[in-house]
Amino acid sequence: MKLAGRMDAPSATAFEEACMAWVDQGVVDIALDMRELRYISSLGLRSFVVLGQAAKAKGGALHLCGVTGLVKQVFEITRVSAMFPTHDSVESALAGG
């Protein structure tokens, strides 16, 4: 899944609902291309945590790919980044690297 722009209240809710539908259908390894995500709110962070926990409970993981700039800083400061496998690119995540 490619994320771009802002992850604020409306977009975080839509993101969480879409991903939870996948997890409920058995898609539990999700690679998120975050190269174009420029902003994330606290509700956006919460969505990542909820989805990560749901995927992990079913044997999978949320893979963060290409996290940069302010979004990277927010993930690092809050230590949310330590909860997820991180990759330089989606290709790296898909290759298992």
N, CA, C and O atoms as a CHARMM CRD file, in Angstrom:
* protein
*
  388
    1    1 MET  N      0.84500  -1.16300   0.00000 PROA 1      0.00000
    2    1 MET  CA     0.00000   0.00000   0.00000 PROA 1      0.00000
    3    1 MET  C      0.89600   1.23300   0.00000 PROA 1      0.00000
    4    1 MET  O      1.88700   1.30300   0.72800 PROA 1      0.00000
    5    2 LYS  N      0.53000   2.19500  -0.82600 PROA 2      0.00000
    6    2 LYS  CA     1.29800   3.43400  -0.90500 PROA 2      0.00000
    7    2 LYS  C      0.57100   4.52400  -0.12700 PROA 2      0.00000
    8    2 LYS  O     -0.61400   4.77500  -0.34800 PROA 2      0.00000
    9    3 LEU  N      1.29500   5.16500   0.78300 PROA 3      0.00000
   10    3 LEU  CA     0.75100   6.26200   1.57200 PROA 3      0.00000
   11    3 LEU  C      1.39500   7.55900   1.09800 PROA 3      0.00000
   12    3 LEU  O      2.60800   7.62400   0.89800 PROA 3      0.00000
   13    4 ALA  N      0.57400   8.58900   0.91900 PROA 4      0.00000
   14    4 ALA  CA     1.09900   9.87500   0.45000 PROA 4      0.00000
   15    4 ALA  C      0.35700  11.00900   1.13900 PROA 4      0.00000
   16    4 ALA  O     -0.79100  10.86100   1.55800 PROA 4      0.00000
   17    5 GLY  N      1.03700  12.14400   1.24700 PROA 5      0.00000
   18    5 GLY  CA     0.40100  13.33300   1.80500 PROA 5      0.00000
   19    5 GLY  C      0.36500  13.33000   3.30800 PROA 5      0.00000
   20    5 GLY  O      1.40000  13.23200   3.96800 PROA 5      0.00000
   21    6 ARG  N     -0.85000  13.44000   3.85600 PROA 6      0.00000
   22    6 ARG  CA    -1.04000  13.57500   5.30000 PROA 6      0.00000
   23    6 ARG  C     -1.81400  12.38800   5.86200 PROA 6      0.00000
   24    6 ARG  O     -2.78200  11.92400   5.25800 PROA 6      0.00000
   25    7 MET  N     -1.38400  11.90500   7.01100 PROA 7      0.00000
   26    7 MET  CA    -2.11900  10.88300   7.74500 PROA 7      0.00000
   27    7 MET  C     -2.70100  11.58900   8.96800 PROA 7      0.00000
   28    7 MET  O     -2.10500  11.61000  10.04400 PROA 7      0.00000
   29    8 ASP  N     -3.90500  12.17600   8.76200 PROA 8      0.00000
   30    8 ASP  CA    -4.57700  12.88800   9.84200 PROA 8      0.00000
   31    8 ASP  C     -5.85300  12.12400  10.20300 PROA 8      0.00000
   32    8 ASP  O     -6.02500  10.98700   9.76400 PROA 8      0.00000
   33    9 ALA  N     -6.74200  12.71600  10.98700 PROA 9      0.00000
   34    9 ALA  CA    -7.90600  11.99400  11.49300 PROA 9      0.00000
   35    9 ALA  C     -8.72600  11.29900  10.39200 PROA 9      0.00000
   36    9 ALA  O     -8.94700  10.09200  10.49400 PROA 9      0.00000
   37   10 PRO  N     -9.18200  11.99600   9.35700 PROA 10     0.00000
   38   10 PRO  CA    -9.99700  11.31200   8.34500 PROA 10     0.00000
   39   10 PRO  C     -9.22800  10.22700   7.58200 PROA 10     0.00000
   40   10 PRO  O     -9.74400   9.13000   7.37000 PROA 10     0.00000
   41   11 SER  N     -8.00200  10.53500   7.17600 PROA 11     0.00000
   42   11 SER  CA    -7.24800   9.55200   6.39300 PROA 11     0.00000
   43   11 SER  C     -6.77900   8.38600   7.25600 PROA 11     0.00000
   44   11 SER  O     -6.69300   7.26100   6.76600 PROA 11     0.00000
   45   12 ALA  N     -6.47500   8.62700   8.52200 PROA 12     0.00000
   46   12 ALA  CA    -6.04600   7.54800   9.41700 PROA 12     0.00000
   47   12 ALA  C     -7.17600   6.55200   9.62800 PROA 12     0.00000
   48   12 ALA  O     -6.95200   5.34200   9.65900 PROA 12     0.00000
   49   13 THR  N     -8.38900   7.06600   9.77200 PROA 13     0.00000
   50   13 THR  CA    -9.55000   6.18900   9.95100 PROA 13     0.00000
   51   13 THR  C     -9.77500   5.32600   8.71600 PROA 13     0.00000
   52   13 THR  O     -9.99600   4.12100   8.83300 PROA 13     0.00000
   53   14 ALA  N     -9.72000   5.93100   7.54300 PROA 14     0.00000
   54   14 ALA  CA    -9.89900   5.17700   6.29500 PROA 14     0.00000
   55   14 ALA  C     -8.78500   4.15400   6.11400 PROA 14     0.00000
   56   14 ALA  O     -9.04300   3.02300   5.70300 PROA 14     0.00000
   57   15 PHE  N     -7.55000   4.54300   6.41500 PROA 15     0.00000
   58   15 PHE  CA    -6.39500   3.65600   6.32800 PROA 15     0.00000
   59   15 PHE  C     -6.57700   2.44600   7.24800 PROA 15     0.00000
   60   15 PHE  O     -6.38800   1.30200   6.83400 PROA 15     0.00000
   61   16 GLU  N     -6.94600   2.71700   8.49300 PROA 16     0.00000
   62   16 GLU  CA    -7.11200   1.63400   9.46100 PROA 16     0.00000
   63   16 GLU  C     -8.22600   0.68300   9.03800 PROA 16     0.00000
   64   16 GLU  O     -8.06400  -0.53400   9.12900 PROA 16     0.00000
   65   17 GLU  N     -9.34800   1.21700   8.57900 PROA 17     0.00000
   66   17 GLU  CA   -10.46600   0.36800   8.15200 PROA 17     0.00000
   67   17 GLU  C    -10.07600  -0.51000   6.96800 PROA 17     0.00000
   68   17 GLU  O    -10.40400  -1.69600   6.94100 PROA 17     0.00000
   69   18 ALA  N     -9.37800   0.06600   5.98900 PROA 18     0.00000
   70   18 ALA  CA    -8.97400  -0.70700   4.80900 PROA 18     0.00000
   71   18 ALA  C     -8.00700  -1.81800   5.19000 PROA 18     0.00000
   72   18 ALA  O     -8.16100  -2.95700   4.75100 PROA 18     0.00000
   73   19 CYS  N     -7.02200  -1.49200   5.99800 PROA 19     0.00000
   74   19 CYS  CA    -6.03200  -2.50000   6.39300 PROA 19     0.00000
   75   19 CYS  C     -6.63000  -3.56500   7.29600 PROA 19     0.00000
   76   19 CYS  O     -6.28100  -4.74000   7.17700 PROA 19     0.00000
   77   20 MET  N     -7.52700  -3.17500   8.20000 PROA 20     0.00000
   78   20 MET  CA    -8.16000  -4.16500   9.07100 PROA 20     0.00000
   79   20 MET  C     -9.00500  -5.13900   8.25700 PROA 20     0.00000
   80   20 MET  O     -9.09600  -6.31700   8.60200 PROA 20     0.00000
   81   21 ALA  N     -9.62100  -4.65900   7.18500 PROA 21     0.00000
   82   21 ALA  CA   -10.38300  -5.55200   6.30400 PROA 21     0.00000
   83   21 ALA  C     -9.45500  -6.59200   5.69500 PROA 21     0.00000
   84   21 ALA  O     -9.82600  -7.76100   5.58100 PROA 21     0.00000
   85   22 TRP  N     -8.24600  -6.18000   5.30100 PROA 22     0.00000
   86   22 TRP  CA    -7.27600  -7.13400   4.76100 PROA 22     0.00000
   87   22 TRP  C     -6.86600  -8.14400   5.82000 PROA 22     0.00000
   88   22 TRP  O     -6.84500  -9.34700   5.55900 PROA 22     0.00000
   89   23 VAL  N     -6.54000  -7.66100   7.01400 PROA 23     0.00000
   90   23 VAL  CA    -6.11700  -8.54300   8.10100 PROA 23     0.00000
   91   23 VAL  C     -7.22700  -9.54800   8.41300 PROA 23     0.00000
   92   23 VAL  O     -6.95800 -10.73200   8.61800 PROA 23     0.00000
   93   24 ASP  N     -8.47000  -9.07300   8.44900 PROA 24     0.00000
   94   24 ASP  CA    -9.60800  -9.95800   8.71100 PROA 24     0.00000
   95   24 ASP  C     -9.75900 -11.03200   7.63700 PROA 24     0.00000
   96   24 ASP  O    -10.28700 -12.11100   7.90500 PROA 24     0.00000
   97   25 GLN  N     -9.29000 -10.73400   6.40800 PROA 25     0.00000
   98   25 GLN  CA    -9.35200 -11.69900   5.30700 PROA 25     0.00000
   99   25 GLN  C     -8.10300 -12.56900   5.22300 PROA 25     0.00000
  100   25 GLN  O     -7.98600 -13.40100   4.32400 PROA 25     0.00000
  101   26 GLY  N     -7.16300 -12.38100   6.16000 PROA 26     0.00000
  102   26 GLY  CA    -5.97400 -13.21900   6.20100 PROA 26     0.00000
  103   26 GLY  C     -4.72200 -12.62200   5.60000 PROA 26     0.00000
  104   26 GLY  O     -3.68100 -13.27800   5.57300 PROA 26     0.00000
  105   27 VAL  N     -4.79800 -11.38100   5.11300 PROA 27     0.00000
  106   27 VAL  CA    -3.60000 -10.70600   4.61300 PROA 27     0.00000
  107   27 VAL  C     -2.92200 -10.08200   5.82600 PROA 27     0.00000
  108   27 VAL  O     -3.35000  -9.04000   6.32100 PROA 27     0.00000
  109   28 VAL  N     -1.85600 -10.73200   6.30000 PROA 28     0.00000
  110   28 VAL  CA    -1.26300 -10.29400   7.57000 PROA 28     0.00000
  111   28 VAL  C      0.15700  -9.74700   7.42600 PROA 28     0.00000
  112   28 VAL  O      0.72200  -9.26200   8.40600 PROA 28     0.00000
  113   29 ASP  N      0.73500  -9.81100   6.25700 PROA 29     0.00000
  114   29 ASP  CA     2.02400  -9.17700   5.98900 PROA 29     0.00000
  115   29 ASP  C      1.75900  -8.04100   5.00800 PROA 29     0.00000
  116   29 ASP  O      1.46600  -8.26800   3.83400 PROA 29     0.00000
  117   30 ILE  N      1.86700  -6.81700   5.51000 PROA 30     0.00000
  118   30 ILE  CA     1.51800  -5.64500   4.70800 PROA 30     0.00000
  119   30 ILE  C      2.72800  -4.71700   4.61900 PROA 30     0.00000
  120   30 ILE  O      3.25600  -4.26900   5.63700 PROA 30     0.00000
  121   31 ALA  N      3.15700  -4.43700   3.39300 PROA 31     0.00000
  122   31 ALA  CA     4.26400  -3.51100   3.15400 PROA 31     0.00000
  123   31 ALA  C      3.67600  -2.14000   2.82900 PROA 31     0.00000
  124   31 ALA  O      2.86100  -2.00300   1.91700 PROA 31     0.00000
  125   32 LEU  N      4.09500  -1.13900   3.57800 PROA 32     0.00000
  126   32 LEU  CA     3.60000   0.21900   3.40200 PROA 32     0.00000
  127   32 LEU  C      4.69500   1.09700   2.80600 PROA 32     0.00000
  128   32 LEU  O      5.72600   1.33600   3.43500 PROA 32     0.00000
  129   33 ASP  N      4.45900   1.57100   1.59000 PROA 33     0.00000
  130   33 ASP  CA     5.38900   2.49000   0.93400 PROA 33     0.00000
  131   33 ASP  C      5.09900   3.88500   1.47900 PROA 33     0.00000
  132   33 ASP  O      4.08100   4.49100   1.14400 PROA 33     0.00000
  133   34 MET  N      5.99700   4.38700   2.31900 PROA 34     0.00000
  134   34 MET  CA     5.76900   5.65000   3.01400 PROA 34     0.00000
  135   34 MET  C      6.64700   6.78300   2.49800 PROA 34     0.00000
  136   34 MET  O      6.75100   7.82100   3.15200 PROA 34     0.00000
  137   35 ARG  N      7.28200   6.60900   1.34100 PROA 35     0.00000
  138   35 ARG  CA     8.19300   7.62400   0.80600 PROA 35     0.00000
  139   35 ARG  C      7.52300   8.97000   0.58700 PROA 35     0.00000
  140   35 ARG  O      8.17600  10.00800   0.69500 PROA 35     0.00000
  141   36 GLU  N      6.22300   8.97300   0.28100 PROA 36     0.00000
  142   36 GLU  CA     5.52700  10.22500  -0.01700 PROA 36     0.00000
  143   36 GLU  C      4.62400  10.69300   1.12100 PROA 36     0.00000
  144   36 GLU  O      3.86500  11.64800   0.95500 PROA 36     0.00000
  145   37 LEU  N      4.69900  10.03200   2.27500 PROA 37     0.00000
  146   37 LEU  CA     3.93100  10.47100   3.43400 PROA 37     0.00000
  147   37 LEU  C      4.68500  11.61100   4.10600 PROA 37     0.00000
  148   37 LEU  O      5.83100  11.43000   4.51800 PROA 37     0.00000
  149   38 ARG  N      4.06900  12.77000   4.22200 PROA 38     0.00000
  150   38 ARG  CA     4.75400  13.96700   4.71900 PROA 38     0.00000
  151   38 ARG  C      4.37200  14.35000   6.14400 PROA 38     0.00000
  152   38 ARG  O      5.10000  15.09900   6.79500 PROA 38     0.00000
  153   39 TYR  N      3.23900  13.84700   6.64100 PROA 39     0.00000
  154   39 TYR  CA     2.75600  14.24300   7.96500 PROA 39     0.00000
  155   39 TYR  C      1.99500  13.07500   8.57600 PROA 39     0.00000
  156   39 TYR  O      1.30200  12.34400   7.86800 PROA 39     0.00000
  157   40 ILE  N      2.12000  12.89700   9.88700 PROA 40     0.00000
  158   40 ILE  CA     1.32500  11.89600  10.59600 PROA 40     0.00000
  159   40 ILE  C      0.89500  12.46400  11.93600 PROA 40     0.00000
  160   40 ILE  O      1.71100  13.00700  12.68200 PROA 40     0.00000
  161   41 SER  N     -0.37900  12.33800  12.23500 PROA 41     0.00000
  162   41 SER  CA    -0.92900  12.81500  13.50400 PROA 41     0.00000
  163   41 SER  C     -0.87100  11.69700  14.54200 PROA 41     0.00000
  164   41 SER  O     -0.48600  10.56900  14.23400 PROA 41     0.00000
  165   42 SER  N     -1.25400  12.02100  15.76500 PROA 42     0.00000
  166   42 SER  CA    -1.27900  10.99600  16.81200 PROA 42     0.00000
  167   42 SER  C     -2.29500   9.90800  16.48400 PROA 42     0.00000
  168   42 SER  O     -2.07500   8.74400  16.81900 PROA 42     0.00000
  169   43 LEU  N     -3.39800  10.26200  15.83700 PROA 43     0.00000
  170   43 LEU  CA    -4.37100   9.25100  15.43300 PROA 43     0.00000
  171   43 LEU  C     -3.78200   8.34000  14.35800 PROA 43     0.00000
  172   43 LEU  O     -4.07200   7.14400  14.32000 PROA 43     0.00000
  173   44 GLY  N     -2.95400   8.91500  13.48500 PROA 44     0.00000
  174   44 GLY  CA    -2.26400   8.10000  12.48500 PROA 44     0.00000
  175   44 GLY  C     -1.32100   7.11000  13.14300 PROA 44     0.00000
  176   44 GLY  O     -1.28000   5.94200  12.75500 PROA 44     0.00000
  177   45 LEU  N     -0.56400   7.56100  14.13300 PROA 45     0.00000
  178   45 LEU  CA     0.32700   6.65500  14.87500 PROA 45     0.00000
  179   45 LEU  C     -0.47300   5.53800  15.53500 PROA 45     0.00000
  180   45 LEU  O     -0.07300   4.37400  15.50300 PROA 45     0.00000
  181   46 ARG  N     -1.60500   5.90000  16.13200 PROA 46     0.00000
  182   46 ARG  CA    -2.46300   4.90900  16.77300 PROA 46     0.00000
  183   46 ARG  C     -2.89900   3.83800  15.76600 PROA 46     0.00000
  184   46 ARG  O     -2.91600   2.65000  16.08800 PROA 46     0.00000
  185   47 SER  N     -3.24700   4.25800  14.56000 PROA 47     0.00000
  186   47 SER  CA    -3.66800   3.30400  13.52700 PROA 47     0.00000
  187   47 SER  C     -2.56200   2.30600  13.21500 PROA 47     0.00000
  188   47 SER  O     -2.82400   1.11500  13.05300 PROA 47     0.00000
  189   48 PHE  N     -1.33600   2.78600  13.13000 PROA 48     0.00000
  190   48 PHE  CA    -0.21100   1.88800  12.87900 PROA 48     0.00000
  191   48 PHE  C     -0.06700   0.86100  14.00700 PROA 48     0.00000
  192   48 PHE  O      0.14800  -0.32400  13.75600 PROA 48     0.00000
  193   49 VAL  N     -0.18800   1.33100  15.24300 PROA 49     0.00000
  194   49 VAL  CA    -0.04500   0.43900  16.39600 PROA 49     0.00000
  195   49 VAL  C     -1.14900  -0.61700  16.39400 PROA 49     0.00000
  196   49 VAL  O     -0.87100  -1.80300  16.57100 PROA 49     0.00000
  197   50 VAL  N     -2.39000  -0.19600  16.19800 PROA 50     0.00000
  198   50 VAL  CA    -3.52900  -1.12700  16.18900 PROA 50     0.00000
  199   50 VAL  C     -3.36400  -2.15900  15.07900 PROA 50     0.00000
  200   50 VAL  O     -3.55000  -3.35400  15.30700 PROA 50     0.00000
  201   51 LEU  N     -3.01600  -1.70300  13.88400 PROA 51     0.00000
  202   51 LEU  CA    -2.85800  -2.62200  12.75600 PROA 51     0.00000
  203   51 LEU  C     -1.67100  -3.55300  12.95500 PROA 51     0.00000
  204   51 LEU  O     -1.74600  -4.74200  12.64600 PROA 51     0.00000
  205   52 GLY  N     -0.59400  -3.01500  13.46500 PROA 52     0.00000
  206   52 GLY  CA     0.58100  -3.84500  13.72600 PROA 52     0.00000
  207   52 GLY  C      0.27700  -4.95000  14.71300 PROA 52     0.00000
  208   52 GLY  O      0.70500  -6.09000  14.53200 PROA 52     0.00000
  209   53 GLN  N     -0.46300  -4.61400  15.76000 PROA 53     0.00000
  210   53 GLN  CA    -0.82600  -5.61900  16.75900 PROA 53     0.00000
  211   53 GLN  C     -1.76300  -6.67000  16.17100 PROA 53     0.00000
  212   53 GLN  O     -1.62200  -7.85900  16.45900 PROA 53     0.00000
  213   54 ALA  N     -2.71200  -6.24000  15.35400 PROA 54     0.00000
  214   54 ALA  CA    -3.64800  -7.18200  14.73100 PROA 54     0.00000
  215   54 ALA  C     -2.92000  -8.12800  13.78200 PROA 54     0.00000
  216   54 ALA  O     -3.17700  -9.33200  13.78100 PROA 54     0.00000
  217   55 ALA  N     -2.01600  -7.58600  12.97700 PROA 55     0.00000
  218   55 ALA  CA    -1.25100  -8.42400  12.05000 PROA 55     0.00000
  219   55 ALA  C     -0.35800  -9.40000  12.81800 PROA 55     0.00000
  220   55 ALA  O     -0.27300 -10.57700  12.46800 PROA 55     0.00000
  221   56 LYS  N      0.30000  -8.91300  13.85200 PROA 56     0.00000
  222   56 LYS  CA     1.19400  -9.75300  14.65100 PROA 56     0.00000
  223   56 LYS  C      0.42500 -10.87900  15.33700 PROA 56     0.00000
  224   56 LYS  O      0.92200 -12.00100  15.43200 PROA 56     0.00000
  225   57 ALA  N     -0.77700 -10.58900  15.81300 PROA 57     0.00000
  226   57 ALA  CA    -1.60300 -11.60100  16.48100 PROA 57     0.00000
  227   57 ALA  C     -1.95200 -12.75000  15.53700 PROA 57     0.00000
  228   57 ALA  O     -2.23200 -13.86200  15.98400 PROA 57     0.00000
  229   58 LYS  N     -1.93700 -12.48100  14.23400 PROA 58     0.00000
  230   58 LYS  CA    -2.24900 -13.50900  13.24400 PROA 58     0.00000
  231   58 LYS  C     -0.99800 -14.02800  12.54700 PROA 58     0.00000
  232   58 LYS  O     -1.08800 -14.69700  11.51700 PROA 58     0.00000
  233   59 GLY  N      0.18100 -13.71600  13.11300 PROA 59     0.00000
  234   59 GLY  CA     1.43000 -14.23900  12.56700 PROA 59     0.00000
  235   59 GLY  C      2.08700 -13.40200  11.50000 PROA 59     0.00000
  236   59 GLY  O      3.01400 -13.87300  10.84100 PROA 59     0.00000
  237   60 GLY  N      1.64400 -12.18300  11.30600 PROA 60     0.00000
  238   60 GLY  CA     2.21200 -11.32800  10.27300 PROA 60     0.00000
  239   60 GLY  C      2.85700 -10.08600  10.85000 PROA 60     0.00000
  240   60 GLY  O      3.20800 -10.03700  12.02800 PROA 60     0.00000
  241   61 ALA  N      3.00800  -9.07600   9.99500 PROA 61     0.00000
  242   61 ALA  CA     3.62800  -7.82300  10.42400 PROA 61     0.00000
  243   61 ALA  C      3.29300  -6.71300   9.43400 PROA 61     0.00000
  244   61 ALA  O      3.00700  -6.95200   8.26100 PROA 61     0.00000
  245   62 LEU  N      3.34100  -5.49500   9.95500 PROA 62     0.00000
  246   62 LEU  CA     3.28000  -4.29100   9.13900 PROA 62     0.00000
  247   62 LEU  C      4.71900  -3.91500   8.85100 PROA 62     0.00000
  248   62 LEU  O      5.50900  -3.75200   9.78100 PROA 62     0.00000
  249   63 HSD  N      5.08200  -3.77100   7.57900 PROA 63     0.00000
  250   63 HSD  CA     6.44500  -3.43300   7.17900 PROA 63     0.00000
  251   63 HSD  C      6.47700  -1.98600   6.70900 PROA 63     0.00000
  252   63 HSD  O      5.78200  -1.62100   5.76100 PROA 63     0.00000
  253   64 LEU  N      7.28000  -1.16700   7.36800 PROA 64     0.00000
  254   64 LEU  CA     7.40400   0.23800   7.01200 PROA 64     0.00000
  255   64 LEU  C      8.52800   0.40200   6.00200 PROA 64     0.00000
  256   64 LEU  O      9.65700  -0.01900   6.25200 PROA 64     0.00000
  257   65 CYS  N      8.22600   1.00700   4.87000 PROA 65     0.00000
  258   65 CYS  CA     9.20200   1.12400   3.78300 PROA 65     0.00000
  259   65 CYS  C      9.40800   2.58800   3.39600 PROA 65     0.00000
  260   65 CYS  O      8.44800   3.32000   3.15600 PROA 65     0.00000
  261   66 GLY  N     10.67300   3.00200   3.33800 PROA 66     0.00000
  262   66 GLY  CA    11.01500   4.33400   2.86100 PROA 66     0.00000
  263   66 GLY  C     10.54100   5.47400   3.74000 PROA 66     0.00000
  264   66 GLY  O     10.16600   6.52600   3.22200 PROA 66     0.00000
  265   67 VAL  N     10.54500   5.30000   5.04200 PROA 67     0.00000
  266   67 VAL  CA    10.11000   6.35500   5.95400 PROA 67     0.00000
  267   67 VAL  C     11.17200   7.45300   5.98200 PROA 67     0.00000
  268   67 VAL  O     12.35300   7.17400   6.19400 PROA 67     0.00000
  269   68 THR  N     10.74900   8.70900   5.76700 PROA 68     0.00000
  270   68 THR  CA    11.69800   9.81800   5.69300 PROA 68     0.00000
  271   68 THR  C     11.16000  11.05000   6.41200 PROA 68     0.00000
  272   68 THR  O     10.00300  11.09300   6.82800 PROA 68     0.00000
  273   69 GLY  N     12.01400  12.03100   6.54400 PROA 69     0.00000
  274   69 GLY  CA    11.64300  13.36200   7.00400 PROA 69     0.00000
  275   69 GLY  C     10.94900  13.41700   8.34100 PROA 69     0.00000
  276   69 GLY  O     11.30600  12.70700   9.28100 PROA 69     0.00000
  277   70 LEU  N      9.93700  14.28300   8.41000 PROA 70     0.00000
  278   70 LEU  CA     9.19100  14.51000   9.63500 PROA 70     0.00000
  279   70 LEU  C      8.52000  13.23500  10.13400 PROA 70     0.00000
  280   70 LEU  O      8.48500  12.98200  11.33800 PROA 70     0.00000
  281   71 VAL  N      7.99600  12.44200   9.22900 PROA 71     0.00000
  282   71 VAL  CA     7.33000  11.19600   9.61300 PROA 71     0.00000
  283   71 VAL  C      8.32800  10.26400  10.30500 PROA 71     0.00000
  284   71 VAL  O      8.00400   9.64400  11.31700 PROA 71     0.00000
  285   72 LYS  N      9.52200  10.17000   9.76400 PROA 72     0.00000
  286   72 LYS  CA    10.56100   9.34000  10.38500 PROA 72     0.00000
  287   72 LYS  C     10.89200   9.85700  11.77800 PROA 72     0.00000
  288   72 LYS  O     11.04000   9.07600  12.71700 PROA 72     0.00000
  289   73 GLN  N     11.00600  11.17000  11.90900 PROA 73     0.00000
  290   73 GLN  CA    11.30200  11.76300  13.21000 PROA 73     0.00000
  291   73 GLN  C     10.20900  11.43900  14.22500 PROA 73     0.00000
  292   73 GLN  O     10.50400  11.09100  15.36800 PROA 73     0.00000
  293   74 VAL  N      8.95600  11.55100  13.81200 PROA 74     0.00000
  294   74 VAL  CA     7.83800  11.25900  14.71100 PROA 74     0.00000
  295   74 VAL  C      7.87300   9.79600  15.14600 PROA 74     0.00000
  296   74 VAL  O      7.69500   9.49700  16.32700 PROA 74     0.00000
  297   75 PHE  N      8.10200   8.88500  14.20300 PROA 75     0.00000
  298   75 PHE  CA     8.17500   7.45900  14.53700 PROA 75     0.00000
  299   75 PHE  C      9.33200   7.17100  15.48800 PROA 75     0.00000
  300   75 PHE  O      9.20200   6.34700  16.39300 PROA 75     0.00000
  301   76 GLU  N     10.45700   7.84100  15.28800 PROA 76     0.00000
  302   76 GLU  CA    11.62000   7.61300  16.15400 PROA 76     0.00000
  303   76 GLU  C     11.43100   8.22300  17.54100 PROA 76     0.00000
  304   76 GLU  O     11.73500   7.57600  18.54300 PROA 76     0.00000
  305   77 ILE  N     10.94000   9.44600  17.61200 PROA 77     0.00000
  306   77 ILE  CA    10.74500  10.11800  18.89900 PROA 77     0.00000
  307   77 ILE  C      9.75400   9.35800  19.77400 PROA 77     0.00000
  308   77 ILE  O      9.95100   9.23200  20.98200 PROA 77     0.00000
  309   78 THR  N      8.69600   8.85700  19.16300 PROA 78     0.00000
  310   78 THR  CA     7.66600   8.13100  19.91800 PROA 78     0.00000
  311   78 THR  C      8.02400   6.65900  20.11600 PROA 78     0.00000
  312   78 THR  O      7.33000   5.93300  20.82800 PROA 78     0.00000
  313   79 ARG  N      9.10200   6.23200  19.48500 PROA 79     0.00000
  314   79 ARG  CA     9.57400   4.84700  19.53300 PROA 79     0.00000
  315   79 ARG  C      8.61300   3.84900  18.89800 PROA 79     0.00000
  316   79 ARG  O      8.72400   2.64300  19.12300 PROA 79     0.00000
  317   80 VAL  N      7.68400   4.34400  18.11800 PROA 80     0.00000
  318   80 VAL  CA     6.76500   3.47200  17.39400 PROA 80     0.00000
  319   80 VAL  C      7.52500   2.68800  16.32100 PROA 80     0.00000
  320   80 VAL  O      7.15000   1.56500  15.98500 PROA 80     0.00000
  321   81 SER  N      8.58600   3.28100  15.79200 PROA 81     0.00000
  322   81 SER  CA     9.36200   2.60000  14.74300 PROA 81     0.00000
  323   81 SER  C      9.95400   1.28600  15.23600 PROA 81     0.00000
  324   81 SER  O     10.15900   0.36700  14.44200 PROA 81     0.00000
  325   82 ALA  N     10.23300   1.18300  16.53500 PROA 82     0.00000
  326   82 ALA  CA    10.80700  -0.05100  17.08300 PROA 82     0.00000
  327   82 ALA  C      9.81300  -1.20500  17.07400 PROA 82     0.00000
  328   82 ALA  O     10.20000  -2.35600  17.27500 PROA 82     0.00000
  329   83 MET  N      8.54800  -0.91300  16.84300 PROA 83     0.00000
  330   83 MET  CA     7.51500  -1.95500  16.85200 PROA 83     0.00000
  331   83 MET  C      7.38000  -2.67400  15.51500 PROA 83     0.00000
  332   83 MET  O      6.71800  -3.70800  15.43100 PROA 83     0.00000
  333   84 PHE  N      8.01000  -2.12800  14.45900 PROA 84     0.00000
  334   84 PHE  CA     7.78700  -2.64000  13.11500 PROA 84     0.00000
  335   84 PHE  C      9.08700  -2.93400  12.38600 PROA 84     0.00000
  336   84 PHE  O     10.09500  -2.26600  12.61500 PROA 84     0.00000
  337   85 PRO  N      9.07100  -3.93900  11.50200 PROA 85     0.00000
  338   85 PRO  CA    10.22000  -4.11000  10.60800 PROA 85     0.00000
  339   85 PRO  C     10.27500  -2.90600   9.66400 PROA 85     0.00000
  340   85 PRO  O      9.25300  -2.48900   9.12000 PROA 85     0.00000
  341   86 THR  N     11.46600  -2.35600   9.47700 PROA 86     0.00000
  342   86 THR  CA    11.61700  -1.22800   8.56200 PROA 86     0.00000
  343   86 THR  C     12.54800  -1.60400   7.41600 PROA 86     0.00000
  344   86 THR  O     13.46300  -2.41100   7.57700 PROA 86     0.00000
  345   87 HSD  N     12.29500  -1.00500   6.26000 PROA 87     0.00000
  346   87 HSD  CA    13.03200  -1.33200   5.05000 PROA 87     0.00000
  347   87 HSD  C     13.27300  -0.04200   4.26300 PROA 87     0.00000
  348   87 HSD  O     12.51600   0.92100   4.38100 PROA 87     0.00000
  349   88 ASP  N     14.31600  -0.03900   3.47600 PROA 88     0.00000
  350   88 ASP  CA    14.61300   1.11400   2.62800 PROA 88     0.00000
  351   88 ASP  C     13.61400   1.24700   1.49500 PROA 88     0.00000
  352   88 ASP  O     13.32900   2.35000   1.03000 PROA 88     0.00000
  353   89 SER  N     13.07900   0.10400   1.05200 PROA 89     0.00000
  354   89 SER  CA    12.15100   0.11700  -0.07800 PROA 89     0.00000
  355   89 SER  C     11.15300  -1.02300   0.03600 PROA 89     0.00000
  356   89 SER  O     11.35200  -1.96100   0.80800 PROA 89     0.00000
  357   90 VAL  N     10.09200  -0.93500  -0.73000 PROA 90     0.00000
  358   90 VAL  CA     9.10500  -2.01900  -0.78000 PROA 90     0.00000
  359   90 VAL  C      9.76800  -3.27500  -1.33100 PROA 90     0.00000
  360   90 VAL  O      9.51300  -4.38100  -0.85400 PROA 90     0.00000
  361   91 GLU  N     10.62200  -3.09800  -2.33700 PROA 91     0.00000
  362   91 GLU  CA    11.30900  -4.25200  -2.93100 PROA 91     0.00000
  363   91 GLU  C     12.12400  -4.99600  -1.88900 PROA 91     0.00000
  364   91 GLU  O     12.14900  -6.22700  -1.88100 PROA 91     0.00000
  365   92 SER  N     12.78600  -4.26300  -1.01300 PROA 92     0.00000
  366   92 SER  CA    13.56400  -4.87200   0.06100 PROA 92     0.00000
  367   92 SER  C     12.65400  -5.64500   1.01300 PROA 92     0.00000
  368   92 SER  O     12.99800  -6.74800   1.43900 PROA 92     0.00000
  369   93 ALA  N     11.50700  -5.08200   1.34600 PROA 93     0.00000
  370   93 ALA  CA    10.54800  -5.76400   2.23400 PROA 93     0.00000
  371   93 ALA  C     10.04300  -7.04500   1.59300 PROA 93     0.00000
  372   93 ALA  O      9.94500  -8.08000   2.25100 PROA 93     0.00000
  373   94 LEU  N      9.72200  -6.97100   0.30500 PROA 94     0.00000
  374   94 LEU  CA     9.18500  -8.15300  -0.39000 PROA 94     0.00000
  375   94 LEU  C     10.25000  -9.24600  -0.54000 PROA 94     0.00000
  376   94 LEU  O      9.93100 -10.43300  -0.60100 PROA 94     0.00000
  377   95 ALA  N     11.51100  -8.83000  -0.59900 PROA 95     0.00000
  378   95 ALA  CA    12.61300  -9.79800  -0.72000 PROA 95     0.00000
  379   95 ALA  C     12.99700 -10.37500   0.63100 PROA 95     0.00000
  380   95 ALA  O     13.81600 -11.29000   0.71400 PROA 95     0.00000
  381   96 GLY  N     12.39200  -9.82500   1.71100 PROA 96     0.00000
  382   96 GLY  CA    12.70500 -10.31500   3.04000 PROA 96     0.00000
  383   96 GLY  C     13.94100  -9.70900   3.64000 PROA 96     0.00000
  384   96 GLY  O     14.47300 -10.24800   4.61100 PROA 96     0.00000
  385   97 GLY  N     14.43100  -8.59100   3.09400 PROA 97     0.00000
  386   97 GLY  CA    15.66200  -7.96000   3.55300 PROA 97     0.00000
  387   97 GLY  C     15.50600  -6.78200   4.38400 PROA 97     0.00000
  388   97 GLY  O     16.49900  -6.19200   4.81100 PROA 97     0.00000
